Amino acid sequence: MMSKKEIIRRFEALRREVEKKYPGVSVALCELLGRRWSFVCGSSSDTLSPFARRIKVNDRYGISIFDNNVEDEERFKNILAIIKGYFDGDK
């Protein structure tokens, strides 16, 4: 399993890529504590769009996606592909 430091490093690169490609989208890295998703790093709560989705990247971490355009399935699929690229070993 990846270390917390490596998870955060990958997440920060992912965050920059997502926010550059999709300016209205914010992402936050969360630690999974049972059913609770506890904020680790990412966009601050004062800049977040409405909550859109949660993506579990491994047994311990997940990414919350915030987007004003929650109905845009194509955009969500593209963001999911970016996430998979960083956490399935491509980056």
Secondary structure, DSSP 8 states (H G I E B T S, - for coil): ---HHHHHHHHHHHHHHHHHH-TTEEEEEEEEETTEEEEEEES-GGG---EEEEEE-SSSEEEEEEES-TT-HHHHHHHHHHHHHHHTT--
